[in-house]
Structures are given as structure tokens and as C-alpha cells.
């Protein structure tokens, strides 16, 4: 994709979406975003799939120069997220992906017994 052709429609929608995403990350609304990725695979014999729910508490502070662009009310300073699980019978993998404007963050991981994602 060339910058001069960035608004040109193509027949290949998948390619078009990838190019739009690339452009948005380089020059558009996503240019000042960071991706926070967290994943782990606990020992399957000690943590069988579905026995525990893993939660991540994030304490996030947006860099001051990002506040004007994104607003400080859209991204809470403290939030709790449930980790998703990619279930494998023997070794489940837990993961979380968050997109945030550039800033600093601290993570705490908690777990509780149970299969529901509520409460």
C-alpha cells in the first residue's frame, strides 16, 4: 500500500483491512497505543483446566502528553480483567490482551476457584 493509495478500494477485503490497520497504527488513531499482553501456562497437573479463574488487576497511568488526545476518562486508573483461557485438556493457557494509550502500569494476578466469570 502506498500512502497516496490509502483510500483506494481493492477487491481483497482482508488485505484492505490489514492495510487500514497498518495505516491507523502508523499515522492514525492507533499510533499512540501500546499493547499489553500477558500469558502463562501453569503446570496442568497442579492447575487443571476450569478449576480456577485468573484475574488481573491493572493500575494504569496515561502519560500526561496523551491525555489531550485520548481523554483521561476512557481508560480507568484501576480495573479488574478476567483472563481468557485457551483450553487444552492437559495444559490450559491463560492470556489477556489490552490496548491502551502509552503510559505506565502495574499488574497483580489473582485467582479464585470456580468456572463462572461473574462476581
N, C-alpha and C positions, 0 to 999 in steps of 0.2 A: 504494500500500500504506500502510495506517495502522498505527501501532505496535500498536494493540490487535488488529489482524487478522494479525499477522505469522506466526502458526502455522496460519492457516486455509488449507485445501487449496483450490486452484482447478483448473478444468478445463484451463487453458492452462499446460502444464508449462514451456514456455520462459519465459513471463512469471513463473512461480513461481520458477524458478531465478535469473532476473535480480534479482527482489526479494529472494531469500535472500542472494545475493551482495552486494547493496547493503546489506542489514541487517548482514551479517557485517563488511563494511568500515567501516560507521558505528559499530556497537556491539559486534560480536562478536570472534571470534578474529583477524580480519584488520585490526582497527582500527589497530594499531601497525605495519603493514607498509608498506614502500616498494617501489616497482617500479623496478628498474634496467633501462633499455632502451638498447641500443647497436645502431646500424645504420649501414652505409655501402655505397655503390655505387662500386666502383673503376672506372676507365676500362676499358671492355670490350675495347678493342684492346690494352691492356697486361696485363690480368688476365683471360684467358678463363675461362669457367665450368669448374670442375673441375680447373684446373691447380694451384691452391693450396688448402690448408686453413688457415683462420684460427682461431687460438686466443686466448682471453682469460684472462689470469691476474688474479684479483681478490684483493686484500688487504683484508679486511673486519674491522672492529671494531664490535661491537654497543655501543650506548650503555649505560653501566652500569645505568641505570634500567630497561632492557628485559630484563636477564639473569634477573631473578626470574620474569618472565612467560614467557620463551621458553627459558631454559637456554642456556648458552654452548657446549654440546657438539653441538647440532644444526646449527650453521652454522659450518663451518671458517673459521679465520682466513685461510688461503691455499688457493685452489682454482683449477684449470685447467678451462676450459669450451671446447668446440668450438662455433664459431659456426655456426648453421644457414644454409643458402643457399636463397634463392628464385630458382630458376634461370630466367633469361631468356636466350635464345640470345645476345643482344648485350650486355646489361647485368645481370649477376647482382647481387642484393642480399644482403648478409650481415647477420645480425641475431642478437641474444641478448637474452633477457628473463629476469630473475631477480627473485624476491620475497624480501626479507629484512626482518627487524625493523629499525627505524630505527637508523642507525649511520653510520659513515664508511667510505669505500672508496677504493681506488686501482686503476686498471686499467692493464694492459700488454697490448698486442696483438702476437702473434707469427704467423708464417706458415711453412708448410713445403710442399714440393711433394708432390703425391700426391692420390689420390682416396679413400683409406681414412680412417676416423675413429679407427683404433686406433693406439696407440703413438705 
